[in-house]
């Protein structure tokens, strides 16, 4: 049986967040100003992985003018 890699539910710190999003911290900081669900908690940046990825999908849809389909797989 193949062991699946651990994928944290919460990403912590700039390094994990930028790695997840594939963007520089400057871009991530801009997105935080635009409502990205990332918070500084006790001096450390944190985000719920699925919530953040969902926000990014919606952000891309808004920027491209496309609506996310209800029956997406």
PDB file of N, CA, C, O and CB in Angstrom:
ATOM      1  N   UNK A   1       0.840  -1.176   0.000  1.00  0.00           N
ATOM      2  CA  UNK A   1       0.000   0.000   0.000  1.00  0.00           C
ATOM      3  C   UNK A   1       0.891   1.248   0.000  1.00  0.00           C
ATOM      4  O   UNK A   1       1.794   1.380   0.826  1.00  0.00           O
ATOM      5  CB  UNK A   1      -0.959  -0.007   1.222  1.00  0.00           C
ATOM      6  N   UNK A   2       0.622   2.155  -0.938  1.00  0.00           N
ATOM      7  CA  UNK A   2       1.429   3.360  -1.079  1.00  0.00           C
ATOM      8  C   UNK A   2       1.034   4.390  -0.026  1.00  0.00           C
ATOM      9  O   UNK A   2      -0.148   4.668   0.176  1.00  0.00           O
ATOM     10  CB  UNK A   2       1.276   3.951  -2.489  1.00  0.00           C
ATOM     11  N   UNK A   3       2.038   4.948   0.637  1.00  0.00           N
ATOM     12  CA  UNK A   3       1.787   5.949   1.669  1.00  0.00           C
ATOM     13  C   UNK A   3       1.655   7.317   1.015  1.00  0.00           C
ATOM     14  O   UNK A   3       2.529   7.729   0.251  1.00  0.00           O
ATOM     15  CB  UNK A   3       2.919   5.952   2.732  1.00  0.00           C
ATOM     16  N   UNK A   4       0.570   8.021   1.309  1.00  0.00           N
ATOM     17  CA  UNK A   4       0.336   9.357   0.758  1.00  0.00           C
ATOM     18  C   UNK A   4       1.127  10.383   1.561  1.00  0.00           C
ATOM     19  O   UNK A   4       1.261  10.250   2.777  1.00  0.00           O
ATOM     20  CB  UNK A   4      -1.179   9.706   0.767  1.00  0.00           C
ATOM     21  N   UNK A   5       1.655  11.413   0.883  1.00  0.00           N
ATOM     22  CA  UNK A   5       2.385  12.452   1.615  1.00  0.00           C
ATOM     23  C   UNK A   5       1.444  13.255   2.501  1.00  0.00           C
ATOM     24  O   UNK A   5       0.270  13.431   2.176  1.00  0.00           O
ATOM     25  CB  UNK A   5       3.115  13.385   0.640  1.00  0.00           C
ATOM     26  N   UNK A   6       1.959  13.734   3.602  1.00  0.00           N
ATOM     27  CA  UNK A   6       1.179  14.558   4.521  1.00  0.00           C
ATOM     28  C   UNK A   6       0.903  15.913   3.884  1.00  0.00           C
ATOM     29  O   UNK A   6       1.817  16.586   3.407  1.00  0.00           O
ATOM     30  CB  UNK A   6       1.916  14.731   5.872  1.00  0.00           C
ATOM     31  N   UNK A   7      -0.360  16.303   3.883  1.00  0.00           N
ATOM     32  CA  UNK A   7      -0.759  17.612   3.371  1.00  0.00           C
ATOM     33  C   UNK A   7      -1.459  18.337   4.523  1.00  0.00           C
ATOM     34  O   UNK A   7      -2.559  17.951   4.919  1.00  0.00           O
ATOM     35  CB  UNK A   7      -1.702  17.488   2.091  1.00  0.00           C
ATOM     36  N   UNK A   8      -0.834  19.377   5.058  1.00  0.00           N
ATOM     37  CA  UNK A   8      -1.419  20.061   6.217  1.00  0.00           C
ATOM     38  C   UNK A   8      -2.707  20.797   5.847  1.00  0.00           C
ATOM     39  O   UNK A   8      -2.843  21.329   4.745  1.00  0.00           O
ATOM     40  CB  UNK A   8      -0.409  21.047   6.813  1.00  0.00           C
ATOM     41  N   UNK A   9      -3.653  20.815   6.800  1.00  0.00           N
ATOM     42  CA  UNK A   9      -4.888  21.572   6.599  1.00  0.00           C
ATOM     43  C   UNK A   9      -4.633  23.065   6.714  1.00  0.00           C
ATOM     44  O   UNK A   9      -5.298  23.869   6.061  1.00  0.00           O
ATOM     45  CB  UNK A   9      -5.952  21.142   7.610  1.00  0.00           C
ATOM     46  N   UNK A  10      -3.668  23.429   7.546  1.00  0.00           N
ATOM     47  CA  UNK A  10      -3.323  24.828   7.747  1.00  0.00           C
ATOM     48  C   UNK A  10      -1.892  25.036   7.269  1.00  0.00           C
ATOM     49  O   UNK A  10      -0.982  24.312   7.672  1.00  0.00           O
ATOM     50  CB  UNK A  10      -3.485  25.245   9.245  1.00  0.00           C
ATOM     51  N   UNK A  11      -1.700  26.027   6.408  1.00  0.00           N
ATOM     52  CA  UNK A  11      -0.345  26.375   5.984  1.00  0.00           C
ATOM     53  C   UNK A  11       0.123  27.528   6.858  1.00  0.00           C
ATOM     54  O   UNK A  11      -0.636  28.454   7.145  1.00  0.00           O
ATOM     55  CB  UNK A  11      -0.291  26.755   4.456  1.00  0.00           C
ATOM     56  N   UNK A  12       1.379  27.460   7.276  1.00  0.00           N
ATOM     57  CA  UNK A  12       1.905  28.435   8.220  1.00  0.00           C
ATOM     58  C   UNK A  12       3.185  29.049   7.696  1.00  0.00           C
ATOM     59  O   UNK A  12       4.063  28.355   7.183  1.00  0.00           O
ATOM     60  CB  UNK A  12       2.147  27.792   9.577  1.00  0.00           C
ATOM     61  N   UNK A  13       3.277  30.341   7.831  1.00  0.00           N
ATOM     62  CA  UNK A  13       4.482  31.058   7.450  1.00  0.00           C
ATOM     63  C   UNK A  13       4.493  31.434   5.978  1.00  0.00           C
ATOM     64  O   UNK A  13       3.819  30.824   5.148  1.00  0.00           O
ATOM     65  CB  UNK A  13       5.691  30.231   7.770  1.00  0.00           C
ATOM     66  N   UNK A  14       5.275  32.451   5.688  1.00  0.00           N
ATOM     67  CA  UNK A  14       5.362  32.957   4.319  1.00  0.00           C
ATOM     68  C   UNK A  14       5.831  31.890   3.347  1.00  0.00           C
ATOM     69  O   UNK A  14       5.326  31.804   2.227  1.00  0.00           O
ATOM     70  CB  UNK A  14       6.297  34.146   4.259  1.00  0.00           C
ATOM     71  N   UNK A  15       6.792  31.078   3.763  1.00  0.00           N
ATOM     72  CA  UNK A  15       7.363  30.068   2.871  1.00  0.00           C
ATOM     73  C   UNK A  15       6.307  29.049   2.417  1.00  0.00           C
ATOM     74  O   UNK A  15       6.207  28.755   1.226  1.00  0.00           O
ATOM     75  CB  UNK A  15       8.519  29.345   3.571  1.00  0.00           C
ATOM     76  N   UNK A  16       5.530  28.517   3.349  1.00  0.00           N
ATOM     77  CA  UNK A  16       4.497  27.545   2.991  1.00  0.00           C
ATOM     78  C   UNK A  16       3.396  28.177   2.143  1.00  0.00           C
ATOM     79  O   UNK A  16       2.912  27.571   1.187  1.00  0.00           O
ATOM     80  CB  UNK A  16       3.894  26.931   4.250  1.00  0.00           C
ATOM     81  N   UNK A  17       3.008  29.392   2.498  1.00  0.00           N
ATOM     82  CA  UNK A  17       1.930  30.064   1.770  1.00  0.00           C
ATOM     83  C   UNK A  17       2.359  30.372   0.341  1.00  0.00           C
ATOM     84  O   UNK A  17       1.607  30.120  -0.600  1.00  0.00           O
ATOM     85  CB  UNK A  17       1.515  31.358   2.490  1.00  0.00           C
ATOM     86  N   UNK A  18       3.559  30.914   0.173  1.00  0.00           N
ATOM     87  CA  UNK A  18       4.023  31.230  -1.186  1.00  0.00           C
ATOM     88  C   UNK A  18       4.250  29.958  -1.996  1.00  0.00           C
ATOM     89  O   UNK A  18       4.016  29.950  -3.205  1.00  0.00           O
ATOM     90  CB  UNK A  18       5.319  32.057  -1.134  1.00  0.00           C
ATOM     91  N   UNK A  19       4.700  28.887  -1.353  1.00  0.00           N
ATOM     92  CA  UNK A  19       4.893  27.616  -2.058  1.00  0.00           C
ATOM     93  C   UNK A  19       3.549  27.062  -2.534  1.00  0.00           C
ATOM     94  O   UNK A  19       3.441  26.577  -3.660  1.00  0.00           O
ATOM     95  CB  UNK A  19       5.605  26.587  -1.143  1.00  0.00           C
ATOM     96  N   UNK A  20       2.532  27.133  -1.684  1.00  0.00           N
ATOM     97  CA  UNK A  20       1.211  26.638  -2.049  1.00  0.00           C
ATOM     98  C   UNK A  20       0.639  27.418  -3.228  1.00  0.00           C
ATOM     99  O   UNK A  20       0.060  26.831  -4.142  1.00  0.00           O
ATOM    100  CB  UNK A  20       0.264  26.722  -0.853  1.00  0.00           C
ATOM    101  N   UNK A  21       0.801  28.734  -3.208  1.00  0.00           N
ATOM    102  CA  UNK A  21       0.213  29.579  -4.241  1.00  0.00           C
ATOM    103  C   UNK A  21       1.112  29.750  -5.463  1.00  0.00           C
ATOM    104  O   UNK A  21       0.645  30.158  -6.527  1.00  0.00           O
ATOM    105  CB  UNK A  21      -0.108  30.926  -3.666  1.00  0.00           C
ATOM    106  N   UNK A  22       2.387  29.444  -5.314  1.00  0.00           N
ATOM    107  CA  UNK A  22       3.321  29.600  -6.426  1.00  0.00           C
ATOM    108  C   UNK A  22       3.557  31.050  -6.807  1.00  0.00           C
ATOM    109  O   UNK A  22       3.815  31.361  -7.969  1.00  0.00           O
ATOM    110  CB  UNK A  22       2.819  28.850  -7.620  1.00  0.00           C
ATOM    111  N   UNK A  23       3.468  31.931  -5.831  1.00  0.00           N
ATOM    112  CA  UNK A  23       3.642  33.378  -6.053  1.00  0.00           C
ATOM    113  C   UNK A  23       4.579  33.954  -5.011  1.00  0.00           C
ATOM    114  O   UNK A  23       4.787  33.366  -3.949  1.00  0.00           O
ATOM    115  CB  UNK A  23       2.282  34.114  -6.012  1.00  0.00           C
ATOM    116  N   UNK A  24       5.144  35.114  -5.326  1.00  0.00           N
ATOM    117  CA  UNK A  24       6.036  35.793  -4.387  1.00  0.00           C
ATOM    118  C   UNK A  24       5.223  36.366  -3.227  1.00  0.00           C
ATOM    119  O   UNK A  24       4.002  36.497  -3.310  1.00  0.00           O
ATOM    120  CB  UNK A  24       6.838  36.918  -5.101  1.00  0.00           C
ATOM    121  N   UNK A  25       5.933  36.706  -2.135  1.00  0.00           N
ATOM    122  CA  UNK A  25       5.238  37.307  -1.004  1.00  0.00           C
ATOM    123  C   UNK A  25       4.643  38.661  -1.379  1.00  0.00           C
ATOM    124  O   UNK A  25       3.606  39.041  -0.836  1.00  0.00           O
ATOM    125  CB  UNK A  25       6.188  37.460   0.180  1.00  0.00           C
ATOM    126  N   UNK A  26       5.269  39.393  -2.288  1.00  0.00           N
ATOM    127  CA  UNK A  26       4.725  40.688  -2.708  1.00  0.00           C
ATOM    128  C   UNK A  26       3.342  40.506  -3.318  1.00  0.00           C
ATOM    129  O   UNK A  26       2.438  41.296  -3.047  1.00  0.00           O
ATOM    130  CB  UNK A  26       5.668  41.377  -3.718  1.00  0.00           C
ATOM    131  N   UNK A  27       3.168  39.481  -4.134  1.00  0.00           N
ATOM    132  CA  UNK A  27       1.861  39.210  -4.747  1.00  0.00           C
ATOM    133  C   UNK A  27       0.879  38.745  -3.675  1.00  0.00           C
ATOM    134  O   UNK A  27      -0.268  39.191  -3.649  1.00  0.00           O
ATOM    135  CB  UNK A  27       1.986  38.142  -5.875  1.00  0.00           C
ATOM    136  N   UNK A  28       1.322  37.852  -2.795  1.00  0.00           N
ATOM    137  CA  UNK A  28       0.449  37.356  -1.726  1.00  0.00           C
ATOM    138  C   UNK A  28      -0.010  38.522  -0.843  1.00  0.00           C
ATOM    139  O   UNK A  28      -1.181  38.587  -0.468  1.00  0.00           O
ATOM    140  CB  UNK A  28       1.182  36.281  -0.871  1.00  0.00           C
ATOM    141  N   UNK A  29       0.888  39.429  -0.514  1.00  0.00           N
ATOM    142  CA  UNK A  29       0.523  40.587   0.308  1.00  0.00           C
ATOM    143  C   UNK A  29      -0.535  41.437  -0.393  1.00  0.00           C
ATOM    144  O   UNK A  29      -1.456  41.940   0.250  1.00  0.00           O
ATOM    145  CB  UNK A  29       1.767  41.441   0.620  1.00  0.00           C
ATOM    146  N   UNK A  30      -0.403  41.595  -1.709  1.00  0.00           N
ATOM    147  CA  UNK A  30      -1.409  42.322  -2.483  1.00  0.00           C
ATOM    148  C   UNK A  30      -2.757  41.607  -2.382  1.00  0.00           C
ATOM    149  O   UNK A  30      -3.794  42.242  -2.196  1.00  0.00           O
ATOM    150  CB  UNK A  30      -0.972  42.454  -3.969  1.00  0.00           C
ATOM    151  N   UNK A  31      -2.728  40.281  -2.504  1.00  0.00           N
ATOM    152  CA  UNK A  31      -3.962  39.494  -2.424  1.00  0.00           C
ATOM    153  C   UNK A  31      -4.592  39.593  -1.036  1.00  0.00           C
ATOM    154  O   UNK A  31      -5.817  39.617  -0.913  1.00  0.00           O
ATOM    155  CB  UNK A  31      -3.682  38.024  -2.769  1.00  0.00           C
ATOM    156  N   UNK A  32      -3.767  39.650   0.007  1.00  0.00           N
ATOM    157  CA  UNK A  32      -4.304  39.817   1.366  1.00  0.00           C
ATOM    158  C   UNK A  32      -5.096  41.121   1.426  1.00  0.00           C
ATOM    159  O   UNK A  32      -6.166  41.178   2.034  1.00  0.00           O
ATOM    160  CB  UNK A  32      -3.154  39.815   2.436  1.00  0.00           C
ATOM    161  N   UNK A  33      -4.569  42.159   0.798  1.00  0.00           N
ATOM    162  CA  UNK A  33      -5.271  43.447   0.734  1.00  0.00           C
ATOM    163  C   UNK A  33      -6.557  43.370  -0.071  1.00  0.00           C
ATOM    164  O   UNK A  33      -7.444  44.208   0.091  1.00  0.00           O
ATOM    165  CB  UNK A  33      -4.368  44.502   0.136  1.00  0.00           C
ATOM    166  N   UNK A  34      -6.664  42.371  -0.936  1.00  0.00           N
ATOM    167  CA  UNK A  34      -7.861  42.180  -1.752  1.00  0.00           C
ATOM    168  C   UNK A  34      -8.794  41.128  -1.158  1.00  0.00           C
ATOM    169  O   UNK A  34      -9.774  40.732  -1.790  1.00  0.00           O
ATOM    170  CB  UNK A  34      -7.469  41.783  -3.166  1.00  0.00           C
ATOM    171  N   UNK A  35      -8.485  40.676   0.062  1.00  0.00           N
ATOM    172  CA  UNK A  35      -9.398  39.776   0.757  1.00  0.00           C
ATOM    173  C   UNK A  35      -8.986  38.321   0.846  1.00  0.00           C
ATOM    174  O   UNK A  35      -9.786  37.493   1.283  1.00  0.00           O
ATOM    175  CB  UNK A  35     -10.681  39.838   0.112  1.00  0.00           C
ATOM    176  N   UNK A  36      -7.764  37.973   0.447  1.00  0.00           N
ATOM    177  CA  UNK A  36      -7.319  36.580   0.579  1.00  0.00           C
ATOM    178  C   UNK A  36      -7.406  36.165   2.050  1.00  0.00           C
ATOM    179  O   UNK A  36      -6.995  36.922   2.929  1.00  0.00           O
ATOM    180  CB  UNK A  36      -5.857  36.401   0.037  1.00  0.00           C
ATOM    181  N   UNK A  37      -7.934  34.981   2.321  1.00  0.00           N
ATOM    182  CA  UNK A  37      -8.132  34.541   3.709  1.00  0.00           C
ATOM    183  C   UNK A  37      -6.834  34.064   4.367  1.00  0.00           C
ATOM    184  O   UNK A  37      -6.652  32.879   4.647  1.00  0.00           O
ATOM    185  CB  UNK A  37      -9.163  33.425   3.754  1.00  0.00           C
ATOM    186  N   UNK A  38      -5.951  35.019   4.601  1.00  0.00           N
ATOM    187  CA  UNK A  38      -4.664  34.764   5.241  1.00  0.00           C
ATOM    188  C   UNK A  38      -4.568  35.731   6.411  1.00  0.00           C
ATOM    189  O   UNK A  38      -4.843  36.920   6.257  1.00  0.00           O
ATOM    190  CB  UNK A  38      -3.449  34.937   4.233  1.00  0.00           C
ATOM    191  N   UNK A  39      -4.181  35.233   7.576  1.00  0.00           N
ATOM    192  CA  UNK A  39      -4.139  36.090   8.763  1.00  0.00           C
ATOM    193  C   UNK A  39      -2.806  35.963   9.485  1.00  0.00           C
ATOM    194  O   UNK A  39      -2.174  34.907   9.478  1.00  0.00           O
ATOM    195  CB  UNK A  39      -5.285  35.741   9.718  1.00  0.00           C
ATOM    196  N   UNK A  40      -2.399  37.051  10.099  1.00  0.00           N
ATOM    197  CA  UNK A  40      -1.231  37.023  10.966  1.00  0.00           C
ATOM    198  C   UNK A  40      -1.737  36.731  12.373  1.00  0.00           C
ATOM    199  O   UNK A  40      -2.448  37.538  12.971  1.00  0.00           O
ATOM    200  CB  UNK A  40      -0.420  38.378  10.905  1.00  0.00           C
ATOM    201  N   UNK A  41      -1.360  35.563  12.891  1.00  0.00           N
ATOM    202  CA  UNK A  41      -1.811  35.138  14.211  1.00  0.00           C
ATOM    203  C   UNK A  41      -0.579  35.007  15.105  1.00  0.00           C
ATOM    204  O   UNK A  41       0.300  34.183  14.852  1.00  0.00           O
ATOM    205  CB  UNK A  41      -2.613  33.783  14.139  1.00  0.00           C
ATOM    206  N   UNK A  42      -0.529  35.817  16.134  1.00  0.00           N
ATOM    207  CA  UNK A  42       0.630  35.850  17.031  1.00  0.00           C
ATOM    208  C   UNK A  42       1.933  36.019  16.264  1.00  0.00           C
ATOM    209  O   UNK A  42       2.947  35.410  16.605  1.00  0.00           O
ATOM    210  CB  UNK A  42       0.687  34.579  17.867  1.00  0.00           C
ATOM    211  N   UNK A  43       1.900  36.854  15.221  1.00  0.00           N
ATOM    212  CA  UNK A  43       3.098  37.168  14.460  1.00  0.00           C
ATOM    213  C   UNK A  43       3.472  36.165  13.380  1.00  0.00           C
ATOM    214  O   UNK A  43       4.507  36.317  12.730  1.00  0.00           O
ATOM    215  CB  UNK A  43       4.219  37.300  15.382  1.00  0.00           C
ATOM    216  N   UNK A  44       2.641  35.136  13.175  1.00  0.00           N
ATOM    217  CA  UNK A  44       2.931  34.133  12.155  1.00  0.00           C
ATOM    218  C   UNK A  44       1.755  34.080  11.177  1.00  0.00           C
ATOM    219  O   UNK A  44       0.597  33.997  11.586  1.00  0.00           O
ATOM    220  CB  UNK A  44       3.191  32.727  12.800  1.00  0.00           C
ATOM    221  N   UNK A  45       2.073  34.130   9.875  1.00  0.00           N
ATOM    222  CA  UNK A  45       1.040  34.086   8.843  1.00  0.00           C
ATOM    223  C   UNK A  45       0.473  32.678   8.731  1.00  0.00           C
ATOM    224  O   UNK A  45       1.221  31.701   8.684  1.00  0.00           O
ATOM    225  CB  UNK A  45       1.604  34.550   7.483  1.00  0.00           C
ATOM    226  N   UNK A  46      -0.873  32.577   8.687  1.00  0.00           N
ATOM    227  CA  UNK A  46      -1.536  31.282   8.602  1.00  0.00           C
ATOM    228  C   UNK A  46      -2.740  31.366   7.677  1.00  0.00           C
ATOM    229  O   UNK A  46      -3.350  32.422   7.509  1.00  0.00           O
ATOM    230  CB  UNK A  46      -1.963  30.799   9.995  1.00  0.00           C
ATOM    231  N   UNK A  47      -3.066  30.225   7.083  1.00  0.00           N
ATOM    232  CA  UNK A  47      -4.254  30.141   6.234  1.00  0.00           C
ATOM    233  C   UNK A  47      -4.743  28.702   6.189  1.00  0.00           C
ATOM    234  O   UNK A  47      -3.947  27.764   6.210  1.00  0.00           O
ATOM    235  CB  UNK A  47      -3.956  30.660   4.804  1.00  0.00           C
ATOM    236  N   UNK A  48      -6.056  28.537   6.128  1.00  0.00           N
ATOM    237  CA  UNK A  48      -6.635  27.224   5.901  1.00  0.00           C
ATOM    238  C   UNK A  48      -6.423  26.880   4.427  1.00  0.00           C
ATOM    239  O   UNK A  48      -6.819  27.647   3.550  1.00  0.00           O
ATOM    240  CB  UNK A  48      -8.161  27.189   6.291  1.00  0.00           C
ATOM    241  N   UNK A  49      -5.811  25.749   4.156  1.00  0.00           N
ATOM    242  CA  UNK A  49      -5.420  25.369   2.803  1.00  0.00           C
ATOM    243  C   UNK A  49      -6.602  25.376   1.833  1.00  0.00           C
ATOM    244  O   UNK A  49      -6.531  26.030   0.793  1.00  0.00           O
ATOM    245  CB  UNK A  49      -4.778  23.998   2.820  1.00  0.00           C
ATOM    246  N   UNK A  50      -7.670  24.671   2.145  1.00  0.00           N
ATOM    247  CA  UNK A  50      -8.805  24.555   1.223  1.00  0.00           C
ATOM    248  C   UNK A  50      -9.531  25.877   1.038  1.00  0.00           C
ATOM    249  O   UNK A  50      -9.957  26.200  -0.071  1.00  0.00           O
ATOM    250  CB  UNK A  50      -9.780  23.507   1.724  1.00  0.00           C
ATOM    251  N   UNK A  51      -9.678  26.647   2.115  1.00  0.00           N
ATOM    252  CA  UNK A  51     -10.325  27.956   2.019  1.00  0.00           C
ATOM    253  C   UNK A  51      -9.522  28.875   1.113  1.00  0.00           C
ATOM    254  O   UNK A  51     -10.084  29.578   0.274  1.00  0.00           O
ATOM    255  CB  UNK A  51     -10.487  28.590   3.416  1.00  0.00           C
ATOM    256  N   UNK A  52      -8.199  28.867   1.285  1.00  0.00           N
ATOM    257  CA  UNK A  52      -7.334  29.714   0.475  1.00  0.00           C
ATOM    258  C   UNK A  52      -7.376  29.304  -1.000  1.00  0.00           C
ATOM    259  O   UNK A  52      -7.468  30.164  -1.876  1.00  0.00           O
ATOM    260  CB  UNK A  52      -5.898  29.654   0.998  1.00  0.00           C
ATOM    261  N   UNK A  53      -7.310  28.013  -1.277  1.00  0.00           N
ATOM    262  CA  UNK A  53      -7.360  27.559  -2.670  1.00  0.00           C
ATOM    263  C   UNK A  53      -8.724  27.866  -3.301  1.00  0.00           C
ATOM    264  O   UNK A  53      -8.803  28.184  -4.488  1.00  0.00           O
ATOM    265  CB  UNK A  53      -7.068  26.045  -2.750  1.00  0.00           C
ATOM    266  N   UNK A  54      -9.793  27.771  -2.506  1.00  0.00           N
ATOM    267  CA  UNK A  54     -11.123  28.137  -3.007  1.00  0.00           C
ATOM    268  C   UNK A  54     -11.192  29.628  -3.331  1.00  0.00           C
ATOM    269  O   UNK A  54     -11.747  30.021  -4.357  1.00  0.00           O
ATOM    270  CB  UNK A  54     -12.208  27.769  -1.976  1.00  0.00           C
ATOM    271  N   UNK A  55     -10.626  30.455  -2.451  1.00  0.00           N
ATOM    272  CA  UNK A  55     -10.592  31.898  -2.692  1.00  0.00           C
ATOM    273  C   UNK A  55      -9.835  32.191  -3.976  1.00  0.00           C
ATOM    274  O   UNK A  55     -10.249  33.039  -4.766  1.00  0.00           O
ATOM    275  CB  UNK A  55      -9.944  32.640  -1.505  1.00  0.00           C
ATOM    276  N   UNK A  56      -8.726  31.492  -4.186  1.00  0.00           N
ATOM    277  CA  UNK A  56      -7.924  31.735  -5.385  1.00  0.00           C
ATOM    278  C   UNK A  56      -8.702  31.359  -6.648  1.00  0.00           C
ATOM    279  O   UNK A  56      -8.649  32.080  -7.645  1.00  0.00           O
ATOM    280  CB  UNK A  56      -6.606  30.943  -5.317  1.00  0.00           C
ATOM    281  N   UNK A  57      -9.421  30.236  -6.611  1.00  0.00           N
ATOM    282  CA  UNK A  57     -10.243  29.850  -7.775  1.00  0.00           C
ATOM    283  C   UNK A  57     -11.269  30.938  -8.087  1.00  0.00           C
ATOM    284  O   UNK A  57     -11.456  31.303  -9.248  1.00  0.00           O
ATOM    285  CB  UNK A  57     -10.963  28.497  -7.517  1.00  0.00           C
ATOM    286  N   UNK A  58     -11.930  31.452  -7.058  1.00  0.00           N
ATOM    287  CA  UNK A  58     -12.913  32.520  -7.254  1.00  0.00           C
ATOM    288  C   UNK A  58     -12.245  33.795  -7.764  1.00  0.00           C
ATOM    289  O   UNK A  58     -12.803  34.480  -8.621  1.00  0.00           O
ATOM    290  CB  UNK A  58     -13.660  32.805  -5.943  1.00  0.00           C
ATOM    291  N   UNK A  59     -11.072  34.119  -7.256  1.00  0.00           N
ATOM    292  CA  UNK A  59     -10.318  35.302  -7.670  1.00  0.00           C
ATOM    293  C   UNK A  59      -9.971  35.208  -9.151  1.00  0.00           C
ATOM    294  O   UNK A  59     -10.129  36.171  -9.901  1.00  0.00           O
ATOM    295  CB  UNK A  59      -9.033  35.458  -6.823  1.00  0.00           C
ATOM    296  N   UNK A  60      -9.499  34.041  -9.558  1.00  0.00           N
ATOM    297  CA  UNK A  60      -9.167  33.832 -10.970  1.00  0.00           C
ATOM    298  C   UNK A  60     -10.415  33.981 -11.834  1.00  0.00           C
ATOM    299  O   UNK A  60     -10.368  34.602 -12.896  1.00  0.00           O
ATOM    300  CB  UNK A  60      -8.531  32.439 -11.183  1.00  0.00           C
ATOM    301  N   UNK A  61     -11.525  33.415 -11.383  1.00  0.00           N
ATOM    302  CA  UNK A  61     -12.778  33.527 -12.129  1.00  0.00           C
ATOM    303  C   UNK A  61     -13.200  34.981 -12.296  1.00  0.00           C
ATOM    304  O   UNK A  61     -13.631  35.388 -13.375  1.00  0.00           O
ATOM    305  CB  UNK A  61     -13.884  32.742 -11.428  1.00  0.00           C
ATOM    306  N   UNK A  62     -13.075  35.765 -11.221  1.00  0.00           N
ATOM    307  CA  UNK A  62     -13.435  37.191 -11.300  1.00  0.00           C
ATOM    308  C   UNK A  62     -12.521  37.930 -12.261  1.00  0.00           C
ATOM    309  O   UNK A  62     -12.983  38.750 -13.054  1.00  0.00           O
ATOM    310  CB  UNK A  62     -13.369  37.846  -9.911  1.00  0.00           C
ATOM    311  N   UNK A  63     -11.234  37.646 -12.195  1.00  0.00           N
ATOM    312  CA  UNK A  63     -10.267  38.349 -13.036  1.00  0.00           C
ATOM    313  C   UNK A  63     -10.406  37.983 -14.515  1.00  0.00           C
ATOM    314  O   UNK A  63     -10.122  38.800 -15.391  1.00  0.00           O
ATOM    315  CB  UNK A  63      -8.858  38.044 -12.564  1.00  0.00           C
ATOM    316  N   UNK A  64     -10.840  36.764 -14.784  1.00  0.00           N
ATOM    317  CA  UNK A  64     -10.989  36.336 -16.178  1.00  0.00           C
ATOM    318  C   UNK A  64     -12.407  36.541 -16.686  1.00  0.00           C
ATOM    319  O   UNK A  64     -12.688  36.326 -17.865  1.00  0.00           O
ATOM    320  CB  UNK A  64     -10.600  34.873 -16.324  1.00  0.00           C
ATOM    321  N   UNK A  65     -13.307  36.961 -15.786  1.00  0.00           N
ATOM    322  CA  UNK A  65     -14.694  37.191 -16.178  1.00  0.00           C
ATOM    323  C   UNK A  65     -15.504  35.932 -16.340  1.00  0.00           C
ATOM    324  O   UNK A  65     -16.581  35.955 -16.936  1.00  0.00           O
ATOM    325  CB  UNK A  65     -14.734  37.950 -17.438  1.00  0.00           C
ATOM    326  N   UNK A  66     -14.998  34.828 -15.816  1.00  0.00           N
ATOM    327  CA  UNK A  66     -15.703  33.550 -15.930  1.00  0.00           C
ATOM    328  C   UNK A  66     -16.338  33.193 -14.600  1.00  0.00           C
ATOM    329  O   UNK A  66     -15.767  33.451 -13.540  1.00  0.00           O
ATOM    330  CB  UNK A  66     -14.745  32.428 -16.387  1.00  0.00           C
ATOM    331  N   UNK A  67     -17.504  32.608 -14.658  1.00  0.00           N
ATOM    332  CA  UNK A  67     -18.185  32.143 -13.469  1.00  0.00           C
ATOM    333  C   UNK A  67     -17.828  30.681 -13.238  1.00  0.00           C
ATOM    334  O   UNK A  67     -17.740  29.900 -14.185  1.00  0.00           O
ATOM    335  CB  UNK A  67     -19.715  32.329 -13.595  1.00  0.00           C
ATOM    336  N   UNK A  68     -17.624  30.314 -11.975  1.00  0.00           N
ATOM    337  CA  UNK A  68     -17.325  28.938 -11.644  1.00  0.00           C
ATOM    338  C   UNK A  68     -18.584  28.104 -11.825  1.00  0.00           C
ATOM    339  O   UNK A  68     -19.659  28.490 -11.367  1.00  0.00           O
ATOM    340  CB  UNK A  68     -16.781  28.819 -10.204  1.00  0.00           C
ATOM    341  N   UNK A  69     -18.453  26.962 -12.490  1.00  0.00           N
ATOM    342  CA  UNK A  69     -19.626  26.130 -12.742  1.00  0.00           C
ATOM    343  C   UNK A  69     -20.039  25.390 -11.482  1.00  0.00           C
ATOM    344  O   UNK A  69     -19.199  24.995 -10.673  1.00  0.00           O
ATOM    345  CB  UNK A  69     -19.348  25.134 -13.871  1.00  0.00           C
ATOM    346  N   UNK A  70     -21.343  25.208 -11.324  1.00  0.00           N
ATOM    347  CA  UNK A  70     -21.878  24.551 -10.137  1.00  0.00           C
ATOM    348  C   UNK A  70     -21.527  23.064 -10.120  1.00  0.00           C
ATOM    349  O   UNK A  70     -21.362  22.486  -9.046  1.00  0.00           O
ATOM    350  CB  UNK A  70     -23.396  24.733 -10.069  1.00  0.00           C
ATOM    351  N   UNK A  71     -21.411  22.444 -11.275  1.00  0.00           N
ATOM    352  CA  UNK A  71     -21.149  21.012 -11.339  1.00  0.00           C
ATOM    353  C   UNK A  71     -19.701  20.671 -11.583  1.00  0.00           C
ATOM    354  O   UNK A  71     -19.392  19.666 -12.222  1.00  0.00           O
ATOM    355  CB  UNK A  71     -21.975  20.401 -12.399  1.00  0.00           C
ATOM    356  N   UNK A  72     -18.809  21.505 -11.077  1.00  0.00           N
ATOM    357  CA  UNK A  72     -17.382  21.274 -11.288  1.00  0.00           C
ATOM    358  C   UNK A  72     -16.940  19.971 -10.640  1.00  0.00           C
ATOM    359  O   UNK A  72     -17.390  19.640  -9.542  1.00  0.00           O
ATOM    360  CB  UNK A  72     -16.561  22.440 -10.736  1.00  0.00           C
ATOM    361  N   UNK A  73     -16.070  19.236 -11.305  1.00  0.00           N
ATOM    362  CA  UNK A  73     -15.574  17.976 -10.765  1.00  0.00           C
ATOM    363  C   UNK A  73     -14.306  18.189  -9.998  1.00  0.00           C
ATOM    364  O   UNK A  73     -13.738  17.234  -9.468  1.00  0.00           O
ATOM    365  CB  UNK A  73     -15.347  16.968 -11.867  1.00  0.00           C
TER     366      UNK A  73
END
